[in-house]
Amino acid sequence: MGDKMLQYRGLTFAAWGYFFLNFGFSIDGIQLLPEFVGYLLLLFAIGALFKECRNLLLLRPLCIVLAVVSTLNWVLALASRELGGHIMILDILVAVARLYFHFQFLTDIAALAKTSPKRGEVLSIRLRRCRTICTMLNTAVLAAALAAGKQGKIYYGAGGYTLILISFVKFVTTCIIILTLFELRGHFKRASGEEGNRNNT
């Protein structure tokens, strides 16, 4: 399999992984698009892309841990229970691990984007900017939750409106990341087709 086709497959896994991670529709607290599926897809993306981005291999153990945690949360939700909320230090460690993982993953994908045969620099800059915005917003939400002592809750008043605004900006930024990943994979798919045509001639 050509390098460009492998990159196309890896970016496909990455794009759908972020979709599952950020659009988890749920009924009675049970996710219909489980978060752990998103992390498994990102794990597949790492497996497909690490030859181009060696730093991705360093994220593989952390991705496995996050996949296990999200799987446990999903299973416990079936019994109307949850893993988080009992040990604050554990919740903080998981939250920080998520922040680091996504920051570094998008950093590596942005580096890969530079090698795109079309619009590489533009897509790389867009991913890095969205990565930074999401990291700042997630850090702000985590800090606010810790300060309030009630993680995951949105409050009324000025603080509540601020969190709603942050959530909206994060939603828009996440959509841009997903769309950018799909656009990037399209460029690599076309490049792999051109590469295959050259090999056949």
N, CA and C atoms as a LAMMPS dump frame, in Angstrom:
ITEM: TIMESTEP
0
ITEM: NUMBER OF ATOMS
603
ITEM: BOX BOUNDS ff ff ff
-5.0000000000000000e+02 5.0000000000000000e+02
-5.0000000000000000e+02 5.0000000000000000e+02
-5.0000000000000000e+02 5.0000000000000000e+02
ITEM: ATOMS id mol type element x y z
1 1 1 N 0.844 -1.192 0
2 1 2 C 0 0 0
3 1 3 C 0.883 1.247 0
4 2 1 N 0.58 2.215 -0.878
5 2 2 C 1.378 3.42 -0.982
6 2 3 C 1.28 4.279 0.27
7 3 1 N 2.3 5.134 0.458
8 3 2 C 2.327 5.995 1.643
9 3 3 C 1.121 6.92 1.681
10 4 1 N 0.759 7.487 0.532
11 4 2 C -0.364 8.43 0.498
12 4 3 C -1.674 7.738 0.855
13 5 1 N -1.882 6.497 0.398
14 5 2 C -3.105 5.782 0.742
15 5 3 C -3.14 5.446 2.225
16 6 1 N -1.976 5.11 2.798
17 6 2 C -1.904 4.835 4.23
18 6 3 C -2.235 6.092 5.026
19 7 1 N -1.74 7.228 4.566
20 7 2 C -2.045 8.499 5.229
21 7 3 C -3.528 8.83 5.105
22 8 1 N -4.099 8.518 3.945
23 8 2 C -5.538 8.729 3.747
24 8 3 C -6.347 7.905 4.745
25 9 1 N -5.977 6.643 4.905
26 9 2 C -6.705 5.778 5.839
27 9 3 C -6.545 6.277 7.282
28 10 1 N -5.323 6.67 7.633
29 10 2 C -5.081 7.164 8.984
30 10 3 C -5.883 8.419 9.283
31 11 1 N -5.937 9.329 8.333
32 11 2 C -6.692 10.564 8.528
33 11 3 C -8.197 10.304 8.553
34 12 1 N -8.639 9.273 7.833
35 12 2 C -10.048 8.884 7.896
36 12 3 C -10.396 8.427 9.306
37 13 1 N -9.535 7.58 9.879
38 13 2 C -9.746 7.14 11.265
39 13 3 C -9.747 8.335 12.223
40 14 1 N -8.817 9.275 12.012
41 14 2 C -8.714 10.441 12.892
42 14 3 C -9.975 11.299 12.816
43 15 1 N -10.456 11.563 11.604
44 15 2 C -11.636 12.41 11.422
45 15 3 C -12.868 11.794 12.091
46 16 1 N -13.1 10.501 11.845
47 16 2 C -14.254 9.839 12.455
48 16 3 C -14.059 9.673 13.959
49 17 1 N -12.804 9.522 14.393
50 17 2 C -12.535 9.443 15.824
51 17 3 C -12.969 10.706 16.533
52 18 1 N -12.628 11.863 15.964
53 18 2 C -13.025 13.134 16.578
54 18 3 C -14.532 13.331 16.502
55 19 1 N -15.154 12.79 15.474
56 19 2 C -16.614 12.88 15.382
57 19 3 C -17.252 12.122 16.543
58 20 1 N -16.808 10.885 16.786
59 20 2 C -17.373 10.088 17.877
60 20 3 C -17.089 10.713 19.237
61 21 1 N -15.914 11.324 19.384
62 21 2 C -15.55 11.912 20.67
63 21 3 C -16.367 13.154 21.005
64 22 1 N -16.82 13.858 19.989
65 22 2 C -17.449 15.162 20.233
66 22 3 C -18.937 15.216 19.936
67 23 1 N -19.488 14.162 19.346
68 23 2 C -20.923 14.166 19.048
69 23 3 C -21.546 12.901 19.611
70 24 1 N -21.428 12.764 20.941
71 24 2 C -21.936 11.578 21.607
72 24 3 C -23.394 11.718 21.994
73 25 1 N -24.316 11.437 21.066
74 25 2 C -25.737 11.489 21.381
75 25 3 C -26.052 10.418 22.425
76 26 1 N -26.901 10.759 23.372
77 26 2 C -27.196 9.817 24.445
78 26 3 C -28.683 9.793 24.765
79 27 1 N -29.118 8.656 25.296
80 27 2 C -30.483 8.472 25.774
81 27 3 C -30.388 7.905 27.179
82 28 1 N -31.008 8.6 28.144
83 28 2 C -30.959 8.187 29.553
84 28 3 C -29.523 8.006 30.031
85 29 1 N -28.636 8.89 29.568
86 29 2 C -27.249 8.853 30.019
87 29 3 C -26.373 7.838 29.322
88 30 1 N -26.944 7.081 28.381
89 30 2 C -26.175 6.06 27.648
90 30 3 C -25.838 6.595 26.264
91 31 1 N -24.552 6.669 25.947
92 31 2 C -24.113 7.219 24.67
93 31 3 C -24.421 6.268 23.528
94 32 1 N -25.059 6.799 22.491
95 32 2 C -25.327 6.012 21.288
96 32 3 C -24.105 5.984 20.377
97 33 1 N -23.287 7.038 20.484
98 33 2 C -21.999 7.071 19.785
99 33 3 C -20.928 7.071 20.872
100 34 1 N -20.548 5.896 21.358
101 34 2 C -19.666 5.81 22.533
102 34 3 C -18.326 6.499 22.328
103 35 1 N -17.866 7.167 23.379
104 35 2 C -16.592 7.865 23.34
105 35 3 C -15.43 6.908 23.108
106 36 1 N -15.534 5.694 23.666
107 36 2 C -14.414 4.77 23.526
108 36 3 C -14.18 4.371 22.071
109 37 1 N -15.242 4.397 21.248
110 37 2 C -15.076 4.111 19.821
111 37 3 C -14.189 5.18 19.185
112 38 1 N -14.364 6.425 19.631
113 38 2 C -13.528 7.507 19.122
114 38 3 C -12.062 7.274 19.423
115 39 1 N -11.769 6.841 20.658
116 39 2 C -10.372 6.59 21.014
117 39 3 C -9.808 5.371 20.289
118 40 1 N -10.637 4.379 20.044
119 40 2 C -10.174 3.226 19.271
120 40 3 C -9.839 3.643 17.839
121 41 1 N -10.657 4.523 17.269
122 41 2 C -10.379 5.024 15.927
123 41 3 C -9.092 5.839 15.896
124 42 1 N -8.856 6.632 16.941
125 42 2 C -7.607 7.394 17.01
126 42 3 C -6.416 6.453 17.186
127 43 1 N -6.641 5.329 17.863
128 43 2 C -5.582 4.323 18.01
129 43 3 C -5.248 3.722 16.642
130 44 1 N -6.272 3.46 15.835
131 44 2 C -6.042 2.969 14.47
132 44 3 C -5.315 4.029 13.636
133 45 1 N -5.681 5.294 13.859
134 45 2 C -5.026 6.387 13.131
135 45 3 C -3.535 6.442 13.473
136 46 1 N -3.209 6.267 14.737
137 46 2 C -1.805 6.261 15.144
138 46 3 C -1.061 5.119 14.465
139 47 1 N -1.705 3.937 14.412
140 47 2 C -1.089 2.785 13.773
141 47 3 C -0.816 3.005 12.296
142 48 1 N -1.681 3.786 11.635
143 48 2 C -1.511 4.029 10.204
144 48 3 C -0.542 5.162 9.903
145 49 1 N -0.39 6.094 10.844
146 49 2 C 0.363 7.322 10.559
147 49 3 C 1.724 7.422 11.249
148 50 1 N 2.037 6.476 12.14
149 50 2 C 3.253 6.668 12.943
150 50 3 C 4.539 6.643 12.109
151 51 1 N 4.503 6.003 10.928
152 51 2 C 5.702 5.99 10.089
153 51 3 C 6.038 7.389 9.586
154 52 1 N 4.999 8.202 9.408
155 52 2 C 5.203 9.585 8.97
156 52 3 C 5.413 10.518 10.16
157 53 1 N 4.801 10.18 11.302
158 53 2 C 4.912 11.005 12.518
159 53 3 C 5.313 10.102 13.672
160 54 1 N 6.608 9.941 13.865
161 54 2 C 7.118 9.018 14.877
162 54 3 C 6.633 9.385 16.284
163 55 1 N 6.401 10.675 16.522
164 55 2 C 5.955 11.106 17.851
165 55 3 C 4.603 10.519 18.23
166 56 1 N 3.822 10.111 17.232
167 56 2 C 2.509 9.539 17.509
168 56 3 C 2.619 8.254 18.326
169 57 1 N 3.714 7.52 18.143
170 57 2 C 3.892 6.277 18.901
171 57 3 C 3.914 6.534 20.402
172 58 1 N 4.42 7.697 20.794
173 58 2 C 4.478 8.04 22.213
174 58 3 C 3.081 8.231 22.795
175 59 1 N 2.107 8.516 21.929
176 59 2 C 0.733 8.742 22.387
177 59 3 C -0.081 7.455 22.467
178 60 1 N 0.447 6.369 21.894
179 60 2 C -0.318 5.122 21.862
180 60 3 C -0.701 4.62 23.256
181 61 1 N 0.228 4.541 24.231
182 61 2 C -0.176 4.07 25.576
183 61 3 C -1.241 4.959 26.214
184 62 1 N -1.11 6.268 26.041
185 62 2 C -2.082 7.191 26.619
186 62 3 C -3.441 7.027 25.958
187 63 1 N -3.444 6.797 24.657
188 63 2 C -4.704 6.58 23.932
189 63 3 C -5.394 5.307 24.433
190 64 1 N -4.616 4.277 24.709
191 64 2 C -5.177 3.031 25.238
192 64 3 C -5.808 3.271 26.607
193 65 1 N -5.109 4.031 27.458
194 65 2 C -5.636 4.342 28.795
195 65 3 C -6.958 5.103 28.691
196 66 1 N -7.005 6.103 27.812
197 66 2 C -8.233 6.885 27.648
198 66 3 C -9.36 6.041 27.078
199 67 1 N -9.021 5.098 26.202
200 67 2 C -10.028 4.191 25.65
201 67 3 C -10.598 3.293 26.746
202 68 1 N -9.722 2.808 27.636
203 68 2 C -10.165 1.95 28.739
204 68 3 C -11.056 2.725 29.701
205 69 1 N -10.656 3.953 30.046
206 69 2 C -11.445 4.779 30.964
207 69 3 C -12.825 5.072 30.379
208 70 1 N -12.86 5.445 29.101
209 70 2 C -14.154 5.763 28.479
210 70 3 C -15.017 4.509 28.317
211 71 1 N -14.392 3.345 28.114
212 71 2 C -15.151 2.093 28.041
213 71 3 C -15.781 1.774 29.387
214 72 1 N -15.009 1.938 30.458
215 72 2 C -15.541 1.705 31.807
216 72 3 C -16.696 2.652 32.116
217 73 1 N -16.54 3.911 31.72
218 73 2 C -17.619 4.884 31.94
219 73 3 C -18.883 4.477 31.2
220 74 1 N -18.722 3.977 29.964
221 74 2 C -19.881 3.574 29.159
222 74 3 C -20.562 2.361 29.775
223 75 1 N -19.769 1.381 30.212
224 75 2 C -20.332 0.175 30.831
225 75 3 C -21.049 0.524 32.129
226 76 1 N -20.424 1.373 32.947
227 76 2 C -21.045 1.769 34.21
228 76 3 C -22.316 2.568 33.989
229 77 1 N -22.362 3.332 32.871
230 77 2 C -23.573 4.107 32.569
231 77 3 C -24.763 3.191 32.318
232 78 1 N -24.495 1.983 31.839
233 78 2 C -25.582 1.02 31.632
234 78 3 C -26.243 0.641 32.951
235 79 1 N -25.452 0.747 34.026
236 79 2 C -25.978 0.441 35.359
237 79 3 C -26.265 1.718 36.152
238 80 1 N -26.375 2.836 35.418
239 80 2 C -26.662 4.14 36.032
240 80 3 C -25.596 4.536 37.043
241 81 1 N -24.35 4.207 36.734
242 81 2 C -23.231 4.6 37.578
243 81 3 C -22.211 5.336 36.719
244 82 1 N -21.193 5.903 37.353
245 82 2 C -20.125 6.571 36.625
246 82 3 C -18.808 6.406 37.356
247 83 1 N -17.724 6.406 36.566
248 83 2 C -16.4 6.201 37.137
249 83 3 C -15.894 7.457 37.832
250 84 1 N -16.145 8.619 37.208
251 84 2 C -15.652 9.873 37.76
252 84 3 C -16.523 10.406 38.881
253 85 1 N -15.994 11.441 39.566
254 85 2 C -16.772 12.102 40.607
255 85 3 C -16.554 11.556 42
256 86 1 N -15.755 10.493 42.129
257 86 2 C -15.527 9.903 43.45
258 86 3 C -14.153 10.292 44.008
259 87 1 N -13.15 10.274 43.164
260 87 2 C -11.792 10.62 43.593
261 87 3 C -11.327 11.801 42.741
262 88 1 N -11.256 12.989 43.357
263 88 2 C -10.97 14.2 42.592
264 88 3 C -9.624 14.142 41.878
265 89 1 N -8.597 13.632 42.557
266 89 2 C -7.266 13.604 41.944
267 89 3 C -7.269 12.734 40.693
268 90 1 N -8.052 11.639 40.72
269 90 2 C -8.157 10.763 39.553
270 90 3 C -8.858 11.488 38.409
271 91 1 N -9.919 12.233 38.734
272 91 2 C -10.626 13.009 37.714
273 91 3 C -9.702 14.04 37.076
274 92 1 N -8.884 14.686 37.906
275 92 2 C -7.957 15.7 37.392
276 92 3 C -6.918 15.066 36.479
277 93 1 N -6.381 13.916 36.89
278 93 2 C -5.37 13.231 36.083
279 93 3 C -5.926 12.83 34.718
280 94 1 N -7.139 12.313 34.705
281 94 2 C -7.766 11.92 33.434
282 94 3 C -8 13.141 32.554
283 95 1 N -8.47 14.238 33.161
284 95 2 C -8.726 15.467 32.401
285 95 3 C -7.43 16.026 31.813
286 96 1 N -6.375 16.03 32.605
287 96 2 C -5.08 16.527 32.129
288 96 3 C -4.539 15.615 31.031
289 97 1 N -4.723 14.304 31.197
290 97 2 C -4.272 13.35 30.179
291 97 3 C -4.982 13.605 28.852
292 98 1 N -6.281 13.887 28.917
293 98 2 C -7.035 14.197 27.702
294 98 3 C -6.5 15.467 27.04
295 99 1 N -6.261 16.494 27.852
296 99 2 C -5.744 17.756 27.323
297 99 3 C -4.423 17.536 26.601
298 100 1 N -3.521 16.818 27.251
299 100 2 C -2.199 16.587 26.651
300 100 3 C -2.31 15.751 25.383
301 101 1 N -3.114 14.682 25.445
302 101 2 C -3.234 13.79 24.286
303 101 3 C -3.702 14.539 23.055
304 102 1 N -4.807 15.291 23.194
305 102 2 C -5.381 15.961 22.025
306 102 3 C -4.472 17.094 21.534
307 103 1 N -3.814 17.782 22.453
308 103 2 C -2.884 18.833 22.031
309 103 3 C -1.757 18.237 21.193
310 104 1 N -1.157 17.154 21.685
311 104 2 C -0.024 16.57 20.972
312 104 3 C -0.463 15.851 19.702
313 105 1 N -1.612 15.188 19.735
314 105 2 C -2.108 14.486 18.544
315 105 3 C -2.349 15.465 17.405
316 106 1 N -3.025 16.57 17.698
317 106 2 C -3.295 17.557 16.659
318 106 3 C -2.019 18.266 16.21
319 107 1 N -1.056 18.394 17.126
320 107 2 C 0.234 18.966 16.744
321 107 3 C 0.921 18.08 15.708
322 108 1 N 0.894 16.77 15.936
323 108 2 C 1.518 15.83 14.997
324 108 3 C 0.76 15.773 13.67
325 109 1 N -0.561 15.834 13.725
326 109 2 C -1.346 15.819 12.488
327 109 3 C -1.118 17.107 11.7
328 110 1 N -0.957 18.222 12.408
329 110 2 C -0.659 19.489 11.735
330 110 3 C 0.685 19.411 11.025
331 111 1 N 1.654 18.727 11.642
332 111 2 C 2.959 18.538 10.993
333 111 3 C 2.811 17.685 9.736
334 112 1 N 1.96 16.656 9.814
335 112 2 C 1.696 15.82 8.644
336 112 3 C 1.008 16.616 7.543
337 113 1 N 0.122 17.529 7.949
338 113 2 C -0.626 18.327 6.973
339 113 3 C 0.298 19.135 6.072
340 114 1 N 1.455 19.532 6.601
341 114 2 C 2.406 20.312 5.801
342 114 3 C 2.886 19.552 4.576
343 115 1 N 2.835 18.213 4.638
344 115 2 C 3.296 17.4 3.511
345 115 3 C 2.192 17.173 2.483
346 116 1 N 1.013 17.71 2.758
347 116 2 C -0.094 17.551 1.812
348 116 3 C 0.253 18.187 0.48
349 117 1 N -0.044 17.504 -0.634
350 117 2 C 0.275 18.055 -1.946
351 117 3 C -0.538 19.298 -2.304
352 118 1 N -1.565 19.594 -1.518
353 118 2 C -2.4 20.755 -1.809
354 118 3 C -2.852 21.409 -0.507
355 119 1 N -2.659 22.711 -0.409
356 119 2 C -3.103 23.501 0.746
357 119 3 C -2.511 23.001 2.063
358 120 1 N -1.362 22.37 2.012
359 120 2 C -0.766 21.789 3.21
360 120 3 C -0.504 22.806 4.295
361 121 1 N 0.119 23.908 3.962
362 121 2 C 0.463 24.922 4.957
363 121 3 C -0.785 25.547 5.565
364 122 1 N -1.783 25.807 4.723
365 122 2 C -3.037 26.41 5.197
366 122 3 C -3.735 25.488 6.197
367 123 1 N -3.84 24.215 5.849
368 123 2 C -4.514 23.255 6.727
369 123 3 C -3.73 23.039 8.013
370 124 1 N -2.407 23.052 7.92
371 124 2 C -1.571 22.894 9.108
372 124 3 C -1.781 24.051 10.082
373 125 1 N -1.783 25.262 9.569
374 125 2 C -1.996 26.442 10.422
375 125 3 C -3.384 26.403 11.058
376 126 1 N -4.387 26.005 10.281
377 126 2 C -5.755 25.939 10.804
378 126 3 C -5.864 24.929 11.942
379 127 1 N -5.233 23.77 11.776
380 127 2 C -5.278 22.746 12.821
381 127 3 C -4.573 23.218 14.091
382 128 1 N -3.428 23.879 13.928
383 128 2 C -2.694 24.348 15.095
384 128 3 C -3.481 25.415 15.851
385 129 1 N -4.133 26.306 15.121
386 129 2 C -4.928 27.349 15.769
387 129 3 C -6.122 26.75 16.51
388 130 1 N -6.821 25.831 15.861
389 130 2 C -7.969 25.191 16.507
390 130 3 C -7.53 24.363 17.711
391 131 1 N -6.376 23.692 17.587
392 131 2 C -5.811 22.932 18.703
393 131 3 C -5.591 23.835 19.914
394 132 1 N -5.004 24.991 19.666
395 132 2 C -4.701 25.922 20.759
396 132 3 C -5.976 26.457 21.398
397 133 1 N -6.957 26.81 20.568
398 133 2 C -8.225 27.335 21.086
399 133 3 C -8.923 26.285 21.946
400 134 1 N -9.009 25.044 21.441
401 134 2 C -9.681 23.978 22.198
402 134 3 C -8.972 23.689 23.514
403 135 1 N -7.639 23.701 23.487
404 135 2 C -6.88 23.448 24.714
405 135 3 C -7.146 24.533 25.747
406 136 1 N -7.161 25.784 25.308
407 136 2 C -7.42 26.895 26.226
408 136 3 C -8.835 26.817 26.793
409 137 1 N -9.807 26.511 25.941
410 137 2 C -11.197 26.437 26.401
411 137 3 C -11.396 25.283 27.37
412 138 1 N -10.834 24.121 27.041
413 138 2 C -10.977 22.964 27.927
414 138 3 C -10.29 23.201 29.267
415 139 1 N -9.159 23.878 29.232
416 139 2 C -8.462 24.215 30.472
417 139 3 C -9.295 25.173 31.311
418 140 1 N -9.928 26.145 30.659
419 140 2 C -10.771 27.106 31.375
420 140 3 C -11.967 26.41 32.022
421 141 1 N -12.585 25.475 31.29
422 141 2 C -13.733 24.749 31.844
423 141 3 C -13.299 23.891 33.026
424 142 1 N -12.155 23.225 32.894
425 142 2 C -11.654 22.392 33.988
426 142 3 C -11.354 23.24 35.226
427 143 1 N -10.713 24.388 35.014
428 143 2 C -10.384 25.275 36.136
429 143 3 C -11.645 25.789 36.811
430 144 1 N -12.66 26.143 36.01
431 144 2 C -13.918 26.635 36.575
432 144 3 C -14.624 25.547 37.373
433 145 1 N -14.585 24.306 36.849
434 145 2 C -15.232 23.195 37.535
435 145 3 C -14.546 22.903 38.868
436 146 1 N -13.213 22.956 38.861
437 146 2 C -12.468 22.704 40.094
438 146 3 C -12.715 23.811 41.116
439 147 1 N -12.787 25.045 40.631
440 147 2 C -13.026 26.18 41.53
441 147 3 C -14.407 26.089 42.165
442 148 1 N -15.374 25.603 41.38
443 148 2 C -16.742 25.499 41.892
444 148 3 C -16.923 24.256 42.761
445 149 1 N -16.041 23.282 42.576
446 149 2 C -16.14 22.061 43.368
447 149 3 C -17.214 21.115 42.905
448 150 1 N -17.814 21.414 41.725
449 150 2 C -18.863 20.553 41.175
450 150 3 C -18.564 20.34 39.7
451 151 1 N -17.683 19.431 39.424
452 151 2 C -17.207 19.216 38.072
453 151 3 C -18.351 18.819 37.131
454 152 1 N -18.323 19.46 35.955
455 152 2 C -19.283 19.099 34.929
456 152 3 C -20.588 19.86 34.981
457 153 1 N -20.822 20.702 35.994
458 153 2 C -22.075 21.431 36.11
459 153 3 C -21.95 22.825 35.501
460 154 1 N -23.034 23.312 34.895
461 154 2 C -23.096 24.685 34.394
462 154 3 C -23.965 25.493 35.359
463 155 1 N -23.477 26.65 35.73
464 155 2 C -24.144 27.441 36.752
465 155 3 C -24.893 28.616 36.14
466 156 1 N -25.848 29.131 36.904
467 156 2 C -26.591 30.296 36.479
468 156 3 C -25.792 31.559 36.756
469 157 1 N -26.246 32.665 36.178
470 157 2 C -25.535 33.916 36.369
471 157 3 C -24.456 34.11 35.32
472 158 1 N -23.558 35.078 35.599
473 158 2 C -22.51 35.425 34.638
474 158 3 C -21.612 34.229 34.323
475 159 1 N -21.282 33.443 35.368
476 159 2 C -20.426 32.271 35.159
477 159 3 C -21.07 31.259 34.231
478 160 1 N -22.379 31.074 34.382
479 160 2 C -23.093 30.125 33.528
480 160 3 C -23.105 30.557 32.082
481 161 1 N -23.345 31.851 31.846
482 161 2 C -23.352 32.362 30.472
483 161 3 C -21.966 32.249 29.857
484 162 1 N -20.931 32.443 30.665
485 162 2 C -19.56 32.32 30.161
486 162 3 C -19.279 30.892 29.715
487 163 1 N -19.719 29.916 30.521
488 163 2 C -19.507 28.514 30.16
489 163 3 C -20.301 28.123 28.924
490 164 1 N -21.492 28.705 28.772
491 164 2 C -22.284 28.436 27.572
492 164 3 C -21.576 28.987 26.337
493 165 1 N -21.026 30.184 26.466
494 165 2 C -20.273 30.787 25.361
495 165 3 C -19.044 29.939 25.021
496 166 1 N -18.341 29.486 26.065
497 166 2 C -17.165 28.638 25.846
498 166 3 C -17.568 27.353 25.121
499 167 1 N -18.677 26.761 25.539
500 167 2 C -19.144 25.528 24.9
501 167 3 C -19.468 25.751 23.43
502 168 1 N -20.069 26.902 23.128
503 168 2 C -20.418 27.2 21.736
504 168 3 C -19.161 27.371 20.883
505 169 1 N -18.204 28.132 21.402
506 169 2 C -16.952 28.348 20.654
507 169 3 C -16.215 27.026 20.468
508 170 1 N -16.213 26.196 21.509
509 170 2 C -15.567 24.895 21.406
510 170 3 C -16.248 24.029 20.356
511 171 1 N -17.575 24.071 20.314
512 171 2 C -18.328 23.297 19.322
513 171 3 C -17.942 23.716 17.905
514 172 1 N -17.895 25.024 17.664
515 172 2 C -17.535 25.528 16.336
516 172 3 C -16.102 25.124 15.986
517 173 1 N -15.195 25.275 16.941
518 173 2 C -13.788 24.945 16.706
519 173 3 C -13.616 23.457 16.418
520 174 1 N -14.347 22.618 17.163
521 174 2 C -14.274 21.175 16.952
522 174 3 C -14.792 20.803 15.568
523 175 1 N -15.87 21.448 15.143
524 175 2 C -16.396 21.197 13.794
525 175 3 C -15.359 21.548 12.73
526 176 1 N -14.64 22.642 12.94
527 176 2 C -13.601 23.047 11.996
528 176 3 C -12.49 22 11.943
529 177 1 N -12.118 21.469 13.104
530 177 2 C -11.082 20.428 13.147
531 177 3 C -11.52 19.205 12.347
532 178 1 N -12.746 18.75 12.573
533 178 2 C -13.245 17.565 11.88
534 178 3 C -13.31 17.798 10.374
535 179 1 N -13.848 18.94 9.966
536 179 2 C -13.937 19.251 8.542
537 179 3 C -12.552 19.361 7.911
538 180 1 N -11.595 19.919 8.66
539 180 2 C -10.227 20.042 8.153
540 180 3 C -9.588 18.673 7.964
541 181 1 N -9.829 17.768 8.901
542 181 2 C -9.292 16.411 8.781
543 181 3 C -9.874 15.698 7.567
544 182 1 N -11.168 15.882 7.337
545 182 2 C -11.782 15.268 6.152
546 182 3 C -11.231 15.886 4.865
547 183 1 N -11.032 17.201 4.865
548 183 2 C -10.453 17.848 3.687
549 183 3 C -9.034 17.352 3.441
550 184 1 N -8.265 17.237 4.501
551 184 2 C -6.875 16.795 4.384
552 184 3 C -6.796 15.374 3.844
553 185 1 N -7.653 14.496 4.333
554 185 2 C -7.623 13.114 3.847
555 185 3 C -7.999 13.05 2.372
556 186 1 N -8.888 13.962 1.935
557 186 2 C -9.252 14.007 0.516
558 186 3 C -8.062 14.325 -0.367
559 187 1 N -7.204 15.238 0.092
560 187 2 C -6.013 15.585 -0.681
561 187 3 C -5.066 14.393 -0.791
562 188 1 N -4.914 13.652 0.298
563 188 2 C -4.04 12.482 0.266
564 188 3 C -4.645 11.364 -0.581
565 189 1 N -5.978 11.264 -0.609
566 189 2 C -6.614 10.247 -1.446
567 189 3 C -6.353 10.526 -2.92
568 190 1 N -6.514 11.785 -3.299
569 190 2 C -6.246 12.135 -4.704
570 190 3 C -4.774 11.922 -5.043
571 191 1 N -3.899 12.252 -4.089
572 191 2 C -2.465 12.063 -4.32
573 191 3 C -2.12 10.586 -4.46
574 192 1 N -2.82 9.731 -3.685
575 192 2 C -2.55 8.291 -3.771
576 192 3 C -3.014 7.748 -5.116
577 193 1 N -4.132 8.303 -5.651
578 193 2 C -4.591 7.9 -6.967
579 193 3 C -3.612 8.275 -8.051
580 194 1 N -3.072 9.479 -7.955
581 194 2 C -2.07 9.923 -8.932
582 194 3 C -0.805 9.079 -8.813
583 195 1 N -0.446 8.716 -7.567
584 195 2 C 0.732 7.889 -7.329
585 195 3 C 0.54 6.511 -7.944
586 196 1 N -0.676 5.96 -7.796
587 196 2 C -0.967 4.661 -8.374
588 196 3 C -0.94 4.688 -9.89
589 197 1 N -1.446 5.77 -10.492
590 197 2 C -1.44 5.873 -11.943
591 197 3 C -0.022 5.933 -12.489
592 198 1 N 0.869 6.633 -11.753
593 198 2 C 2.256 6.715 -12.188
594 198 3 C 2.946 5.342 -12.111
595 199 1 N 2.589 4.568 -11.069
596 199 2 C 3.202 3.252 -10.908
597 199 3 C 2.733 2.273 -11.984
598 200 1 N 1.524 2.514 -12.504
599 200 2 C 0.973 1.616 -13.526
600 200 3 C 1.45 1.922 -14.933
601 201 1 N 2.037 3.125 -15.071
602 201 2 C 2.519 3.508 -16.42
603 201 3 C 3.972 3.124 -16.61
